[in-house]
């Protein structure tokens, strides 16, 4: 099965009554190609239809809804929509608890799910104990709510601390402090920190075709992280950033080209 199949004919299916009238025209002596052109249907479809249609229905003018159908038939799906929805719900729940599944793990889960429900599955599923990559691609297309993203590394301590109880306690304490001190918006500040590398990644360059490795001069191959602390008030005011360098002693030239008003310090661990 092609993973990225492109249809080469117009999508659609001729109505049964149109095919029946075209078949009766062929019965009266018209060629299949001419009848297909007159009724705007595919001549190969009409050929298969004429072979399958019973003689009794072809001759009986009272028949308007034939008992056969030809054309595209949807491939057999391993999972019924209801079962597949259960699989989608599980896959969506896993990243919410910080244990998202990789594509390979989803394929393995699909096989185990089909096997547990005694469903008919392709032989290569049984052979490799895993669903095929084509099934996974079609699975993503059937459910646009799913996508592949690279997760951010999160420690267990941080994940377990972010829960409803702790969040409610934080906002209860915040409300208590604001009510006690009667804080105004310009007195409320939020401070956060981030790491800045001293060596930036070079931009792409144009080279001669065939080059496998290209270099670009930077200050150092491996940069060190400098901590930057920034604070913004509730009304949008901000103060110049504060830099913490991974050094024993701070030197004023560390702040060359820094934003006006910036301050800095040094710490052995950064």
MODELLER restraints for C-alpha pairs under 7 A, 6 or more apart:
rsr = mdl.restraints
at = mdl.atoms
rsr.add(forms.Gaussian(group=physical.xy_distance, feature=features.Distance(at['CA:3:A'], at['CA:134:A']), mean=5.71, stdev=0.5))
rsr.add(forms.Gaussian(group=physical.xy_distance, feature=features.Distance(at['CA:13:A'], at['CA:71:A']), mean=6.63, stdev=0.5))
rsr.add(forms.Gaussian(group=physical.xy_distance, feature=features.Distance(at['CA:14:A'], at['CA:41:A']), mean=6.32, stdev=0.5))
rsr.add(forms.Gaussian(group=physical.xy_distance, feature=features.Distance(at['CA:16:A'], at['CA:65:A']), mean=6.67, stdev=0.5))
rsr.add(forms.Gaussian(group=physical.xy_distance, feature=features.Distance(at['CA:16:A'], at['CA:66:A']), mean=6.87, stdev=0.5))
rsr.add(forms.Gaussian(group=physical.xy_distance, feature=features.Distance(at['CA:17:A'], at['CA:64:A']), mean=5.99, stdev=0.5))
rsr.add(forms.Gaussian(group=physical.xy_distance, feature=features.Distance(at['CA:17:A'], at['CA:65:A']), mean=6.37, stdev=0.5))
rsr.add(forms.Gaussian(group=physical.xy_distance, feature=features.Distance(at['CA:18:A'], at['CA:39:A']), mean=6.88, stdev=0.5))
rsr.add(forms.Gaussian(group=physical.xy_distance, feature=features.Distance(at['CA:19:A'], at['CA:46:A']), mean=6.70, stdev=0.5))
rsr.add(forms.Gaussian(group=physical.xy_distance, feature=features.Distance(at['CA:22:A'], at['CA:35:A']), mean=5.62, stdev=0.5))
rsr.add(forms.Gaussian(group=physical.xy_distance, feature=features.Distance(at['CA:22:A'], at['CA:36:A']), mean=6.70, stdev=0.5))
rsr.add(forms.Gaussian(group=physical.xy_distance, feature=features.Distance(at['CA:22:A'], at['CA:39:A']), mean=6.47, stdev=0.5))
rsr.add(forms.Gaussian(group=physical.xy_distance, feature=features.Distance(at['CA:23:A'], at['CA:50:A']), mean=5.84, stdev=0.5))
rsr.add(forms.Gaussian(group=physical.xy_distance, feature=features.Distance(at['CA:24:A'], at['CA:58:A']), mean=6.28, stdev=0.5))
rsr.add(forms.Gaussian(group=physical.xy_distance, feature=features.Distance(at['CA:25:A'], at['CA:35:A']), mean=6.51, stdev=0.5))
rsr.add(forms.Gaussian(group=physical.xy_distance, feature=features.Distance(at['CA:26:A'], at['CA:32:A']), mean=6.00, stdev=0.5))
rsr.add(forms.Gaussian(group=physical.xy_distance, feature=features.Distance(at['CA:26:A'], at['CA:35:A']), mean=6.48, stdev=0.5))
rsr.add(forms.Gaussian(group=physical.xy_distance, feature=features.Distance(at['CA:32:A'], at['CA:43:A']), mean=6.30, stdev=0.5))
rsr.add(forms.Gaussian(group=physical.xy_distance, feature=features.Distance(at['CA:32:A'], at['CA:47:A']), mean=6.81, stdev=0.5))
rsr.add(forms.Gaussian(group=physical.xy_distance, feature=features.Distance(at['CA:33:A'], at['CA:43:A']), mean=5.52, stdev=0.5))
rsr.add(forms.Gaussian(group=physical.xy_distance, feature=features.Distance(at['CA:36:A'], at['CA:42:A']), mean=5.99, stdev=0.5))
rsr.add(forms.Gaussian(group=physical.xy_distance, feature=features.Distance(at['CA:36:A'], at['CA:43:A']), mean=5.10, stdev=0.5))
rsr.add(forms.Gaussian(group=physical.xy_distance, feature=features.Distance(at['CA:36:A'], at['CA:46:A']), mean=6.71, stdev=0.5))
rsr.add(forms.Gaussian(group=physical.xy_distance, feature=features.Distance(at['CA:45:A'], at['CA:70:A']), mean=6.86, stdev=0.5))
rsr.add(forms.Gaussian(group=physical.xy_distance, feature=features.Distance(at['CA:45:A'], at['CA:71:A']), mean=6.54, stdev=0.5))
rsr.add(forms.Gaussian(group=physical.xy_distance, feature=features.Distance(at['CA:49:A'], at['CA:70:A']), mean=6.31, stdev=0.5))
rsr.add(forms.Gaussian(group=physical.xy_distance, feature=features.Distance(at['CA:53:A'], at['CA:68:A']), mean=6.73, stdev=0.5))
rsr.add(forms.Gaussian(group=physical.xy_distance, feature=features.Distance(at['CA:57:A'], at['CA:63:A']), mean=6.10, stdev=0.5))
rsr.add(forms.Gaussian(group=physical.xy_distance, feature=features.Distance(at['CA:57:A'], at['CA:66:A']), mean=6.84, stdev=0.5))
rsr.add(forms.Gaussian(group=physical.xy_distance, feature=features.Distance(at['CA:78:A'], at['CA:119:A']), mean=6.77, stdev=0.5))
rsr.add(forms.Gaussian(group=physical.xy_distance, feature=features.Distance(at['CA:78:A'], at['CA:120:A']), mean=6.37, stdev=0.5))
rsr.add(forms.Gaussian(group=physical.xy_distance, feature=features.Distance(at['CA:78:A'], at['CA:121:A']), mean=5.84, stdev=0.5))
rsr.add(forms.Gaussian(group=physical.xy_distance, feature=features.Distance(at['CA:91:A'], at['CA:101:A']), mean=6.83, stdev=0.5))
rsr.add(forms.Gaussian(group=physical.xy_distance, feature=features.Distance(at['CA:94:A'], at['CA:100:A']), mean=4.70, stdev=0.5))
rsr.add(forms.Gaussian(group=physical.xy_distance, feature=features.Distance(at['CA:94:A'], at['CA:101:A']), mean=6.74, stdev=0.5))
rsr.add(forms.Gaussian(group=physical.xy_distance, feature=features.Distance(at['CA:107:A'], at['CA:130:A']), mean=5.59, stdev=0.5))
rsr.add(forms.Gaussian(group=physical.xy_distance, feature=features.Distance(at['CA:107:A'], at['CA:131:A']), mean=4.69, stdev=0.5))
rsr.add(forms.Gaussian(group=physical.xy_distance, feature=features.Distance(at['CA:107:A'], at['CA:132:A']), mean=6.92, stdev=0.5))
rsr.add(forms.Gaussian(group=physical.xy_distance, feature=features.Distance(at['CA:107:A'], at['CA:136:A']), mean=6.64, stdev=0.5))
rsr.add(forms.Gaussian(group=physical.xy_distance, feature=features.Distance(at['CA:108:A'], at['CA:129:A']), mean=6.90, stdev=0.5))
rsr.add(forms.Gaussian(group=physical.xy_distance, feature=features.Distance(at['CA:108:A'], at['CA:130:A']), mean=4.51, stdev=0.5))
rsr.add(forms.Gaussian(group=physical.xy_distance, feature=features.Distance(at['CA:108:A'], at['CA:131:A']), mean=6.12, stdev=0.5))
rsr.add(forms.Gaussian(group=physical.xy_distance, feature=features.Distance(at['CA:110:A'], at['CA:131:A']), mean=6.19, stdev=0.5))
rsr.add(forms.Gaussian(group=physical.xy_distance, feature=features.Distance(at['CA:111:A'], at['CA:125:A']), mean=6.64, stdev=0.5))
rsr.add(forms.Gaussian(group=physical.xy_distance, feature=features.Distance(at['CA:111:A'], at['CA:129:A']), mean=6.41, stdev=0.5))
rsr.add(forms.Gaussian(group=physical.xy_distance, feature=features.Distance(at['CA:111:A'], at['CA:130:A']), mean=5.18, stdev=0.5))
rsr.add(forms.Gaussian(group=physical.xy_distance, feature=features.Distance(at['CA:111:A'], at['CA:131:A']), mean=5.42, stdev=0.5))
rsr.add(forms.Gaussian(group=physical.xy_distance, feature=features.Distance(at['CA:125:A'], at['CA:131:A']), mean=5.13, stdev=0.5))
rsr.add(forms.Gaussian(group=physical.xy_distance, feature=features.Distance(at['CA:125:A'], at['CA:132:A']), mean=6.64, stdev=0.5))
rsr.add(forms.Gaussian(group=physical.xy_distance, feature=features.Distance(at['CA:140:A'], at['CA:146:A']), mean=6.09, stdev=0.5))
rsr.add(forms.Gaussian(group=physical.xy_distance, feature=features.Distance(at['CA:185:A'], at['CA:234:A']), mean=5.28, stdev=0.5))
rsr.add(forms.Gaussian(group=physical.xy_distance, feature=features.Distance(at['CA:185:A'], at['CA:235:A']), mean=6.08, stdev=0.5))
rsr.add(forms.Gaussian(group=physical.xy_distance, feature=features.Distance(at['CA:186:A'], at['CA:233:A']), mean=6.00, stdev=0.5))
rsr.add(forms.Gaussian(group=physical.xy_distance, feature=features.Distance(at['CA:186:A'], at['CA:234:A']), mean=6.02, stdev=0.5))
rsr.add(forms.Gaussian(group=physical.xy_distance, feature=features.Distance(at['CA:186:A'], at['CA:235:A']), mean=5.78, stdev=0.5))
rsr.add(forms.Gaussian(group=physical.xy_distance, feature=features.Distance(at['CA:188:A'], at['CA:233:A']), mean=5.57, stdev=0.5))
rsr.add(forms.Gaussian(group=physical.xy_distance, feature=features.Distance(at['CA:188:A'], at['CA:234:A']), mean=5.68, stdev=0.5))
rsr.add(forms.Gaussian(group=physical.xy_distance, feature=features.Distance(at['CA:189:A'], at['CA:231:A']), mean=6.41, stdev=0.5))
rsr.add(forms.Gaussian(group=physical.xy_distance, feature=features.Distance(at['CA:189:A'], at['CA:232:A']), mean=5.54, stdev=0.5))
rsr.add(forms.Gaussian(group=physical.xy_distance, feature=features.Distance(at['CA:189:A'], at['CA:233:A']), mean=4.11, stdev=0.5))
rsr.add(forms.Gaussian(group=physical.xy_distance, feature=features.Distance(at['CA:189:A'], at['CA:234:A']), mean=6.14, stdev=0.5))
rsr.add(forms.Gaussian(group=physical.xy_distance, feature=features.Distance(at['CA:190:A'], at['CA:231:A']), mean=5.43, stdev=0.5))
rsr.add(forms.Gaussian(group=physical.xy_distance, feature=features.Distance(at['CA:190:A'], at['CA:232:A']), mean=5.47, stdev=0.5))
rsr.add(forms.Gaussian(group=physical.xy_distance, feature=features.Distance(at['CA:190:A'], at['CA:233:A']), mean=6.14, stdev=0.5))
rsr.add(forms.Gaussian(group=physical.xy_distance, feature=features.Distance(at['CA:191:A'], at['CA:229:A']), mean=6.85, stdev=0.5))
rsr.add(forms.Gaussian(group=physical.xy_distance, feature=features.Distance(at['CA:191:A'], at['CA:230:A']), mean=5.59, stdev=0.5))
rsr.add(forms.Gaussian(group=physical.xy_distance, feature=features.Distance(at['CA:191:A'], at['CA:231:A']), mean=4.18, stdev=0.5))
rsr.add(forms.Gaussian(group=physical.xy_distance, feature=features.Distance(at['CA:191:A'], at['CA:232:A']), mean=6.64, stdev=0.5))
rsr.add(forms.Gaussian(group=physical.xy_distance, feature=features.Distance(at['CA:192:A'], at['CA:229:A']), mean=5.76, stdev=0.5))
rsr.add(forms.Gaussian(group=physical.xy_distance, feature=features.Distance(at['CA:192:A'], at['CA:230:A']), mean=5.71, stdev=0.5))
rsr.add(forms.Gaussian(group=physical.xy_distance, feature=features.Distance(at['CA:192:A'], at['CA:231:A']), mean=6.56, stdev=0.5))
rsr.add(forms.Gaussian(group=physical.xy_distance, feature=features.Distance(at['CA:193:A'], at['CA:227:A']), mean=6.66, stdev=0.5))
rsr.add(forms.Gaussian(group=physical.xy_distance, feature=features.Distance(at['CA:193:A'], at['CA:228:A']), mean=5.45, stdev=0.5))
rsr.add(forms.Gaussian(group=physical.xy_distance, feature=features.Distance(at['CA:193:A'], at['CA:229:A']), mean=4.31, stdev=0.5))
rsr.add(forms.Gaussian(group=physical.xy_distance, feature=features.Distance(at['CA:193:A'], at['CA:230:A']), mean=6.30, stdev=0.5))
rsr.add(forms.Gaussian(group=physical.xy_distance, feature=features.Distance(at['CA:194:A'], at['CA:227:A']), mean=5.81, stdev=0.5))
rsr.add(forms.Gaussian(group=physical.xy_distance, feature=features.Distance(at['CA:194:A'], at['CA:228:A']), mean=5.44, stdev=0.5))
rsr.add(forms.Gaussian(group=physical.xy_distance, feature=features.Distance(at['CA:194:A'], at['CA:229:A']), mean=6.70, stdev=0.5))
rsr.add(forms.Gaussian(group=physical.xy_distance, feature=features.Distance(at['CA:195:A'], at['CA:225:A']), mean=5.64, stdev=0.5))
rsr.add(forms.Gaussian(group=physical.xy_distance, feature=features.Distance(at['CA:195:A'], at['CA:226:A']), mean=5.58, stdev=0.5))
rsr.add(forms.Gaussian(group=physical.xy_distance, feature=features.Distance(at['CA:195:A'], at['CA:227:A']), mean=4.72, stdev=0.5))
rsr.add(forms.Gaussian(group=physical.xy_distance, feature=features.Distance(at['CA:195:A'], at['CA:228:A']), mean=6.22, stdev=0.5))
rsr.add(forms.Gaussian(group=physical.xy_distance, feature=features.Distance(at['CA:196:A'], at['CA:225:A']), mean=5.29, stdev=0.5))
rsr.add(forms.Gaussian(group=physical.xy_distance, feature=features.Distance(at['CA:196:A'], at['CA:226:A']), mean=5.12, stdev=0.5))
rsr.add(forms.Gaussian(group=physical.xy_distance, feature=features.Distance(at['CA:196:A'], at['CA:227:A']), mean=6.33, stdev=0.5))
rsr.add(forms.Gaussian(group=physical.xy_distance, feature=features.Distance(at['CA:197:A'], at['CA:223:A']), mean=5.63, stdev=0.5))
rsr.add(forms.Gaussian(group=physical.xy_distance, feature=features.Distance(at['CA:197:A'], at['CA:224:A']), mean=5.49, stdev=0.5))
rsr.add(forms.Gaussian(group=physical.xy_distance, feature=features.Distance(at['CA:197:A'], at['CA:225:A']), mean=4.51, stdev=0.5))
rsr.add(forms.Gaussian(group=physical.xy_distance, feature=features.Distance(at['CA:197:A'], at['CA:226:A']), mean=6.22, stdev=0.5))
rsr.add(forms.Gaussian(group=physical.xy_distance, feature=features.Distance(at['CA:198:A'], at['CA:223:A']), mean=4.92, stdev=0.5))
rsr.add(forms.Gaussian(group=physical.xy_distance, feature=features.Distance(at['CA:198:A'], at['CA:224:A']), mean=5.63, stdev=0.5))
rsr.add(forms.Gaussian(group=physical.xy_distance, feature=features.Distance(at['CA:198:A'], at['CA:225:A']), mean=6.47, stdev=0.5))
rsr.add(forms.Gaussian(group=physical.xy_distance, feature=features.Distance(at['CA:199:A'], at['CA:218:A']), mean=6.88, stdev=0.5))
rsr.add(forms.Gaussian(group=physical.xy_distance, feature=features.Distance(at['CA:199:A'], at['CA:219:A']), mean=6.60, stdev=0.5))
rsr.add(forms.Gaussian(group=physical.xy_distance, feature=features.Distance(at['CA:199:A'], at['CA:220:A']), mean=6.48, stdev=0.5))
rsr.add(forms.Gaussian(group=physical.xy_distance, feature=features.Distance(at['CA:199:A'], at['CA:222:A']), mean=6.81, stdev=0.5))
rsr.add(forms.Gaussian(group=physical.xy_distance, feature=features.Distance(at['CA:199:A'], at['CA:223:A']), mean=4.72, stdev=0.5))
rsr.add(forms.Gaussian(group=physical.xy_distance, feature=features.Distance(at['CA:202:A'], at['CA:216:A']), mean=6.83, stdev=0.5))
rsr.add(forms.Gaussian(group=physical.xy_distance, feature=features.Distance(at['CA:226:A'], at['CA:243:A']), mean=6.88, stdev=0.5))
rsr.add(forms.Gaussian(group=physical.xy_distance, feature=features.Distance(at['CA:226:A'], at['CA:244:A']), mean=6.05, stdev=0.5))
rsr.add(forms.Gaussian(group=physical.xy_distance, feature=features.Distance(at['CA:226:A'], at['CA:245:A']), mean=5.23, stdev=0.5))
rsr.add(forms.Gaussian(group=physical.xy_distance, feature=features.Distance(at['CA:226:A'], at['CA:246:A']), mean=6.68, stdev=0.5))
rsr.add(forms.Gaussian(group=physical.xy_distance, feature=features.Distance(at['CA:226:A'], at['CA:270:A']), mean=6.71, stdev=0.5))
rsr.add(forms.Gaussian(group=physical.xy_distance, feature=features.Distance(at['CA:227:A'], at['CA:243:A']), mean=5.77, stdev=0.5))
rsr.add(forms.Gaussian(group=physical.xy_distance, feature=features.Distance(at['CA:227:A'], at['CA:244:A']), mean=5.06, stdev=0.5))
rsr.add(forms.Gaussian(group=physical.xy_distance, feature=features.Distance(at['CA:227:A'], at['CA:245:A']), mean=6.65, stdev=0.5))
rsr.add(forms.Gaussian(group=physical.xy_distance, feature=features.Distance(at['CA:227:A'], at['CA:270:A']), mean=6.71, stdev=0.5))
rsr.add(forms.Gaussian(group=physical.xy_distance, feature=features.Distance(at['CA:228:A'], at['CA:241:A']), mean=6.56, stdev=0.5))
rsr.add(forms.Gaussian(group=physical.xy_distance, feature=features.Distance(at['CA:228:A'], at['CA:242:A']), mean=5.71, stdev=0.5))
rsr.add(forms.Gaussian(group=physical.xy_distance, feature=features.Distance(at['CA:228:A'], at['CA:243:A']), mean=4.66, stdev=0.5))
rsr.add(forms.Gaussian(group=physical.xy_distance, feature=features.Distance(at['CA:228:A'], at['CA:244:A']), mean=6.40, stdev=0.5))
rsr.add(forms.Gaussian(group=physical.xy_distance, feature=features.Distance(at['CA:229:A'], at['CA:241:A']), mean=5.77, stdev=0.5))
rsr.add(forms.Gaussian(group=physical.xy_distance, feature=features.Distance(at['CA:229:A'], at['CA:242:A']), mean=5.12, stdev=0.5))
rsr.add(forms.Gaussian(group=physical.xy_distance, feature=features.Distance(at['CA:229:A'], at['CA:243:A']), mean=6.43, stdev=0.5))
rsr.add(forms.Gaussian(group=physical.xy_distance, feature=features.Distance(at['CA:230:A'], at['CA:241:A']), mean=4.95, stdev=0.5))
rsr.add(forms.Gaussian(group=physical.xy_distance, feature=features.Distance(at['CA:230:A'], at['CA:242:A']), mean=6.60, stdev=0.5))
rsr.add(forms.Gaussian(group=physical.xy_distance, feature=features.Distance(at['CA:231:A'], at['CA:238:A']), mean=5.85, stdev=0.5))
rsr.add(forms.Gaussian(group=physical.xy_distance, feature=features.Distance(at['CA:231:A'], at['CA:239:A']), mean=6.12, stdev=0.5))
rsr.add(forms.Gaussian(group=physical.xy_distance, feature=features.Distance(at['CA:232:A'], at['CA:238:A']), mean=4.35, stdev=0.5))
rsr.add(forms.Gaussian(group=physical.xy_distance, feature=features.Distance(at['CA:232:A'], at['CA:239:A']), mean=6.87, stdev=0.5))
rsr.add(forms.Gaussian(group=physical.xy_distance, feature=features.Distance(at['CA:240:A'], at['CA:261:A']), mean=5.48, stdev=0.5))
rsr.add(forms.Gaussian(group=physical.xy_distance, feature=features.Distance(at['CA:240:A'], at['CA:262:A']), mean=5.05, stdev=0.5))
rsr.add(forms.Gaussian(group=physical.xy_distance, feature=features.Distance(at['CA:241:A'], at['CA:262:A']), mean=5.26, stdev=0.5))
rsr.add(forms.Gaussian(group=physical.xy_distance, feature=features.Distance(at['CA:241:A'], at['CA:263:A']), mean=6.74, stdev=0.5))
rsr.add(forms.Gaussian(group=physical.xy_distance, feature=features.Distance(at['CA:242:A'], at['CA:262:A']), mean=5.86, stdev=0.5))
rsr.add(forms.Gaussian(group=physical.xy_distance, feature=features.Distance(at['CA:242:A'], at['CA:263:A']), mean=4.93, stdev=0.5))
rsr.add(forms.Gaussian(group=physical.xy_distance, feature=features.Distance(at['CA:242:A'], at['CA:264:A']), mean=5.32, stdev=0.5))
rsr.add(forms.Gaussian(group=physical.xy_distance, feature=features.Distance(at['CA:243:A'], at['CA:263:A']), mean=6.33, stdev=0.5))
rsr.add(forms.Gaussian(group=physical.xy_distance, feature=features.Distance(at['CA:243:A'], at['CA:264:A']), mean=4.44, stdev=0.5))
rsr.add(forms.Gaussian(group=physical.xy_distance, feature=features.Distance(at['CA:243:A'], at['CA:265:A']), mean=6.33, stdev=0.5))
rsr.add(forms.Gaussian(group=physical.xy_distance, feature=features.Distance(at['CA:244:A'], at['CA:264:A']), mean=5.70, stdev=0.5))
rsr.add(forms.Gaussian(group=physical.xy_distance, feature=features.Distance(at['CA:244:A'], at['CA:265:A']), mean=4.98, stdev=0.5))
rsr.add(forms.Gaussian(group=physical.xy_distance, feature=features.Distance(at['CA:244:A'], at['CA:266:A']), mean=5.30, stdev=0.5))
rsr.add(forms.Gaussian(group=physical.xy_distance, feature=features.Distance(at['CA:244:A'], at['CA:267:A']), mean=6.67, stdev=0.5))
rsr.add(forms.Gaussian(group=physical.xy_distance, feature=features.Distance(at['CA:244:A'], at['CA:270:A']), mean=6.10, stdev=0.5))
rsr.add(forms.Gaussian(group=physical.xy_distance, feature=features.Distance(at['CA:245:A'], at['CA:265:A']), mean=6.32, stdev=0.5))
rsr.add(forms.Gaussian(group=physical.xy_distance, feature=features.Distance(at['CA:245:A'], at['CA:266:A']), mean=4.71, stdev=0.5))
rsr.add(forms.Gaussian(group=physical.xy_distance, feature=features.Distance(at['CA:245:A'], at['CA:267:A']), mean=6.19, stdev=0.5))
rsr.add(forms.Gaussian(group=physical.xy_distance, feature=features.Distance(at['CA:245:A'], at['CA:270:A']), mean=5.42, stdev=0.5))
rsr.add(forms.Gaussian(group=physical.xy_distance, feature=features.Distance(at['CA:246:A'], at['CA:266:A']), mean=5.98, stdev=0.5))
rsr.add(forms.Gaussian(group=physical.xy_distance, feature=features.Distance(at['CA:246:A'], at['CA:267:A']), mean=5.30, stdev=0.5))
rsr.add(forms.Gaussian(group=physical.xy_distance, feature=features.Distance(at['CA:246:A'], at['CA:268:A']), mean=5.16, stdev=0.5))
rsr.add(forms.Gaussian(group=physical.xy_distance, feature=features.Distance(at['CA:246:A'], at['CA:269:A']), mean=5.54, stdev=0.5))
rsr.add(forms.Gaussian(group=physical.xy_distance, feature=features.Distance(at['CA:246:A'], at['CA:270:A']), mean=3.77, stdev=0.5))
rsr.add(forms.Gaussian(group=physical.xy_distance, feature=features.Distance(at['CA:247:A'], at['CA:266:A']), mean=5.20, stdev=0.5))
rsr.add(forms.Gaussian(group=physical.xy_distance, feature=features.Distance(at['CA:247:A'], at['CA:267:A']), mean=5.42, stdev=0.5))
rsr.add(forms.Gaussian(group=physical.xy_distance, feature=features.Distance(at['CA:247:A'], at['CA:268:A']), mean=4.93, stdev=0.5))
rsr.add(forms.Gaussian(group=physical.xy_distance, feature=features.Distance(at['CA:247:A'], at['CA:270:A']), mean=6.97, stdev=0.5))
rsr.add(forms.Gaussian(group=physical.xy_distance, feature=features.Distance(at['CA:248:A'], at['CA:266:A']), mean=5.94, stdev=0.5))
rsr.add(forms.Gaussian(group=physical.xy_distance, feature=features.Distance(at['CA:248:A'], at['CA:267:A']), mean=5.69, stdev=0.5))
rsr.add(forms.Gaussian(group=physical.xy_distance, feature=features.Distance(at['CA:248:A'], at['CA:268:A']), mean=5.02, stdev=0.5))
rsr.add(forms.Gaussian(group=physical.xy_distance, feature=features.Distance(at['CA:249:A'], at['CA:266:A']), mean=5.72, stdev=0.5))
rsr.add(forms.Gaussian(group=physical.xy_distance, feature=features.Distance(at['CA:250:A'], at['CA:265:A']), mean=5.57, stdev=0.5))
rsr.add(forms.Gaussian(group=physical.xy_distance, feature=features.Distance(at['CA:250:A'], at['CA:266:A']), mean=4.96, stdev=0.5))
